[in-house]
Amino acid sequence: MPENAWHKAPMMDPEIFAVIVAGGKGLRMESAVRKQYLDLVGLPVLVHTLNRFHGYPGISAIVLVVPEQDLGFCRDEILTPHGLDQSVILVKGGAERQGSVRNGLSRVEALARVRDTALVLIHDGVRPFVDIPMIQSCVNAAQKHGAAIPVVPVKDTLVKSDPEGFTGENVDRNALFQVQTPQCFDLDLVVRAHDHALETGFFGTDDASLVVHLGPRVFMTQGSAKNIKITTQDDLVLANAMANLECSEA
């Protein structure tokens, strides 16, 4: 497929949707509570994340994808108590992240008035420190290129391991980046990428990998070291420190 097959002329005011994926089991967190519901300075992690997108003025709708058994809990304990029940649409997840995102995209397809120009942001529910400038940067880049992801450069020295567990040769890190979310796409493009992945039996680590598998290129925008993904207890400790610092600076 030609690299510009999905390029569209930028629209002044496209519909912009967010799909927030919060289906993690929290195995690495070693907690009885799913990581997206853990307390972060008085609010569930997921509420912090939703508030960031709720505060983005260009958003048309927020779709929250959670495990089917959590739908009632999220409505009663996450959305309603924090004034989000009127602005967030709950959708049940799939067996794995890829299926969950596709379920969220299906709802966005039904919501979009002009599907051909709609953009969708796909974000991890446990990245509560995303900010408006990063969201806007991804939207701007996706308007121009059809697909955009935030990245940060790899800072540490990287080495390969030999079969016996000793260090092998160093890996050149100059062209290596860590990928974050939100990832932003033309709605048509990312739906086609998900459907193509399902048809071909391809499972990617993120939505951008599905787009690349389909053929188009994905543009990289500047991410942030603050945009952490809360996965382990250490991440939660760091997140609490960051959130407390934000509160003290506000």
TIVO-874695 format. One record per atom (N, C-alpha, C): x, y, z. Coordinates in steps of 0.2 Angstrom, whole numbers, plus 2048, in hexadecimal, padded with zeros to 3 digits. Atoms other than C-alpha are relative to their C-alpha. Example, Ala and Ser with C-alpha at 12.3 -4.5 7.8 and 13.67 -1.06 7.14 Angstrom:
BEGIN
8047FA800 83E7EA827 804806800 7FC7FA7FF 8447FB824 7FC805803 
! end
This chain:
BEGIN
8047FA800 800800800 804806800 7FC7FA800 8078117FC 800804806 7FF7FE7F9 80D81A80B 7FB806801 8047FA7FF 801829808 7F97FE7FE 806802802 7F281E804 7FA802805 8057FE7FB 7E9824814 801807802 7FF7F97FF 7EF836813 7FA8047FE 8067FC802 7E1842814 801808802 7FF7F97FF 7E0855813 7FE802807 8027FE7FA 7E085D824 7F9803801 8077FC7FE 7CE86282B 801805805 8007FB7FB 7CC871835 7FD7FD807 8038027FA 7C1869842 7FD7F97FF 802807801 7C0856840 7FD7FE807 8038047FA 7B684B84D 8067FD803 7FA8037FC 7C384585A 7FD7FC805 8028047FB 7BF836864 8067FD804 7FA8047FC 7C982D872 7FD7F9802 8018067FD 7C981B876 8057FE805 7FB8017FB 7D0818887 7FF7F8802 8008087FF 7D580588A 8027FF807 7FE8017F9 7D480089C 7FE7F8802 8028077FF 7D37ED89B 8067FC804 7FB8047FD 7E37E88A4 7FE7FC807 8028057FA 7E37DA8B1 805802806 7FC7FE7FB 7F17E28BB 8057FB803 7FD8067FE 7FB7D28BD 807803803 7F97FD7FD 80C7DC8BF 7FF804806 8017FB7FB 8047E88CB 8007FB807 8018057FA 8017D88D7 7FB803805 8057FD7FC 7F17E18DD 7FA7FC7FF 806803801 7E07DA8E0 7FB8057FC 8047FB804 7D97EA8D8 8048017F9 7FD7FF806 7DC7ED8C6 804807800 7FB7FA7FF 7EA7FA8C3 7FC8077FE 8037FA802 7DE8068BA 7FB803805 8057FE7FB 7D38078CA 804802806 7FC7FE7FA 7E180A8D7 800807801 8007F97FD 7E281A8E1 8068047FE 7FA7FB802 7ED8288DA 7FE807803 8027FA7FD 7EC8378E6 7F9801801 8077FF7FF 7DA8348EA 7FB7FF7FB 805802806 7D382F8D9 8037FA7FD 7FD806804 7D481F8CF 8048027FB 7FB7FE806 7E281F8C2 7FB8027FA 804800806 7D481D8B5 7FD807800 8047FA800 7CB82D8BA 8058067FE 7FB7FB802 7DB8378B9 8018007F8 7FF801807 7DD8308A7 7FA8037FC 8067FD803 7CB8348A2 800807801 8007F87FF 7CC8468A9 8058037FB 7FB7FD805 7DB84989E 7FD8017F9 803800807 7D184588E 7F9804801 8067FC7FF 7C184D895 802807800 7FE7F9800 7CB85D897 8038027F9 7FE7FE807 7D085D884 7FA8037FC 8067FD803 7C586987C 7FE7FE7F9 802802806 7C586186B 7FC7F9800 802807800 7BE850871 7F88007FE 807801802 7AD84A869 7FD7FB805 8038057FC 7AB83B874 8067FC803 7FB8047FD 7B5830880 7FD7F9801 8028077FF 7B381D87F 8057FC804 7FC8037FB 7B981388E 7FF7F87FF 801807801 7BC80088B 8037FD806 7FF8047FA 7BC7F589A 7FE7F9800 803806800 7BA7E389E 7F97FF801 807801800 7A87DD89C 7FE800808 8028007F9 7A77D98AF 801806804 7FE7FA7FC 7AD7EA8B4 7FB8067FD 8047FB803 79F7F48AA 7FC803806 8047FD7FB 7947F68B9 804804805 7FC7FD7FB 7A27FA8C5 8038077FD 7FE7FA803 7A98078B9 7FB806800 8067FB800 7988108B7 7FF802807 8037FE7FA 7948108C9 806803805 7FA7FF7FC 7A68128D1 8058057FD 7FB7FC804 7B081B8C4 7FD8067FD 8037FA804 7A58268B8 7FB804804 8057FC7FD 79682B8C2 803804806 7FE7FC7FA 79F8308D3 8048067FE 7FB7FB802 7AB83B8C9 7FD8047FA 8037FC805 79F8438BD 8027FF7F9 7FE802806 7A483A8AE 7FB7FB7FC 805805803 79582F8AA 7FC8037FA 8047FD806 78D83C89E 8058017FA 7FC7FE805 79D83E894 8057FA7FE 7FC806802 7A582C893 7FB7FB7FF 804805802 79E81E88A 8037F9801 7FD8077FE 7A180C891 7FF7FB7FB 800805805 7A57FE885 8047FA803 7FD8067FD 7A97EC88A 8067FE7FC 7FA802803 7BB7E6886 7FF7F97FD 7FF806803 7C17D787C 8047FB804 7FC8057FC 7CB7C8881 807803801 7FA7FD800 7DB7D287E 8008087FE 8007F8802 7E07E587B 7FE8017F9 8017FE807 7DF7E4869 7F87FF7FE 807801800 7CD7DD86A 7FC806803 8037FB7FC 7C97EA877 8008077FC 7FF7FA804 7CF7F886C 7FB8007FA 804801806 7C57F185D 7F8802802 8077FE7FD 7B57F2868 7FF807801 8017F87FF 7B880486C 8008037FA 8007FD807 7BB80885A 7F97FF7FD 807801803 7AA800855 7FB805803 8047FB7FE 7A280C861 8018077FD 7FF7F9803 7AB81B85A 7FD8007F9 803800806 7A6816849 7F8801800 8077FF800 79481684E 7FE808802 8017F97FE 796828856 8028057FB 7FD7FB805 7A0830848 7FB8027FB 8057FD805 79583C83E 8037FF7F9 7FC800807 7A283D830 8067FC801 7FB8057FF 7AC82D831 8068027FC 7FA7FF804 7B8832823 805805802 7FC7FB7FE 7BF84082C 802800808 8008017F9 7BE83A83E 8077FE802 7FA8027FD 7CE838849 7FE7FC806 8018037F9 7D082C858 8067FF803 7FA8017FC 7DC82C866 7FF7FA804 8008077FC 7E081B86E 805801806 7FB7FF7FB 7E781C87F 7FF7FB806 8008057FA 7EC81188E 7FC804806 8047FD7FA 7E081489D 805801806 7FB7FF7FA 7F08138A9 8058047FE 7FB7FB801 7F98218A1 7FC807802 8047FB7FD 7F182F8AC 8048077FF 7FD7F9800 7FE83D8A8 8018037F9 8007FD806 7FB840896 7FD807800 8037FA7FF 7F8852893 7FD8037F9 8037FE806 7EF85D887 8058027FA 7FC7FF805 7FE86387D 8027F97FC 7FE807804 803850879 7FA7FE7FC 806802804 7F184C874 7FF8047FA 8017FC806 7F085B869 8067FF7FB 7FB802805 801857861 7FF7FA7FC 802807804 7FB84585D 7FA8027FB 8057FF804 7EB84C856 8028047F9 7FE7FC806 7F485984B 8047FB7FB 7FC804805 80084C844 7FC7FB7FD 805805803 7F283F841 7FC8047FA 8037FD805 7E984C837 8048017FA 7FB800806 7F884E82C 8027FA7FD 7FC806802 7FF83D82B 7FB7FA800 804806800 7F083182F 8017FC806 7FE8047FA 7F982983E 805803803 7FB7FD7FC 80383084C 8017FD807 7FF8037F9 80B82985C 805805804 7FB7FC7FC 81483286A 8067FB802 7FA8047FE 82682B86E 805804804 7FA7FC7FC 83582F879 8067FC7FE 7FA804801 84782A875 8027FC805 7FD8047FB 84F81C87D 806803803 7FA7FD7FD 85C822889 8057FC803 7FB8057FD 864813891 8047FC7FB 7FC805805 872808889 7FC7FA7FF 804806801 86A7F9881 8057FB7FD 7FB806802 8737E887F 7FB7FA7FE 803806802 86E7D8877 8037FB805 7FD8057FC 8707C8882 8027FA7FC 7FE806804 8797B987C 7FC7FA803 8048067FE 8727A787F 8017FE807 7FE8027F9 87B7A5890 7FE806805 8027FB7FC 8747B5897 806806801 7FB7FB800 8847C0894 7FE8067FB 8017FA804 8847D188C 8037FE7F9 7FD800807 8867D1879 8028077FD 7FE7FA803 8887DF86D 7FB806803 8047FB7FF 8817F0871 7FB8027FA 8057FE805 8717F6868 8008087FF 8007F9802 87280785F 7F9803802 8077FD7FD 864811869 7FE8067FC 8017FA804 86582085D 7F98007FC 806801804 85681A853 7FB7FC803 8058047FC 84C812861 7FC805805 8057FC7FC 83D81986A 7FC7FC804 8058047FD 831814877 7F98037FE 8077FD803 81F816871 7FB800806 8057FF7FB 81281D87C 7F98017FD 8077FF803 7FF82187A 7FF807803 805802805 7F482A875 8038007F9 7FE801807 7F6824863 7FA8027FD 8067FC803 7EB82E857 8007FE7F9 800803807 7E5827846 7F98037FD 8067FF804 7D882B838 7FC7FA803 8058067FE 7C982083E 8007FB7FB 800805805 7C881882D 8067FB800 7FA804801 7DA81382D 8017FB806 7FF8047FA 7DB80C83F 7FB7FA800 805805801 7CB80283C 8027FB7FB 7FE804805 7D27FB82C 8067FC803 7FA8047FD 7E27F6835 7FE7FB805 8028057FB 7D97ED843 7FD7FA7FC 804805804 7CE7E4836 8057FB7FD 7FA804804 7DE7DF82C 8047FC805 7FC8047FB 7E77D983C 7FC7FA801 8048067FE 7D87CE840 8007FB7FA 800804806 7D77C782E 8067FC7FF 7F9803801 7EA7C382E 8027FD806 7FE8037F9 7EB7BD840 806803803 7FB7FC7FE 7F77CB844 7FE803807 8017FD7FA 7F97D0856 806805802 7FB7FB7FF 8027E085A 801802807 7FF7FE7F9 8097E886A 7FC807801 8047FA7FF 7FF7F8866 7FD8017F9 8047FF806 7F4800859 8048027FA 7FB7FE806 80280884F 8037FA7FD 7FD806803 8097F784C 7FB7FD7FB 805802804 7F97F2844 7FF8047FA 8007FC805 7F9801839 8067FF7FB 7FA802804 80B7FD833 7FF7F97FD 801807803 8067EB830 7FB8017FA 8057FE806 7F87F2824 8048037FB 7FC7FD805 8057FC81B 802807801 7FF7F97FF 80480F81F 806801806 7FB7FE7FB 812818829 7FD803806 8037FD7FA 80F81F83A 805805802 7FC7FB7FE 81683083F 801800807 7FE8007F9 81F832850 800808802 8007F97FD 81C84285B 8037FF806 7FD8007FA 82484786B 7FC7FD806 8038027FA 81F83D87A 803803806 7FE7FC7FA 82384188C 8027FA805 7FE8047FB 82D83889A 7FB800806 8058007FB 81E83D8A5 7FA7FC7FF 806804802 81283389B 8017F8801 7FF8077FE 8158238A5 7FA7FB800 805805800 80B8138A4 8017FC807 7FF8037FA 80780C8B5 7FE7F9800 801807801 80A7FA8B5 8027FC806 7FD8047FA 8147F58C5 7FF805806 8007FC7FA 8147FB8D7 805806800 7FB7FB801 8248058D3 7FD8067FC 8037FB804 81A80E8C6 7FB804804 8057FD7FC 80C8128D2 803805805 7FD7FC7FC 8188198DE 8038077FD 7FD7FB804 8208248D1 7FA8057FE 8067FC802 80E82A8CB 7FE804806 8037FC7FB 80982F8DC 805806802 7FB7FB7FF 8198398DE 7FF8067FB 8017FB805 8168428CD 7F9803801 8077FD7FF 8038458D1 801805806 7FF7FB7FA 80884D8E2 8038067FE 7FC7FA803 8148588D9 7FC8047FC 8057FC804 80785D8CD 7FB804804 8057FD7FB 7FB8618DB 804806803 7FD7FA7FC 80886C8E4 8028057FB 7FF7FB805 80C8758D4 7FA8047FE 8067FD803 7FA8798D0 7FE806804 
! end
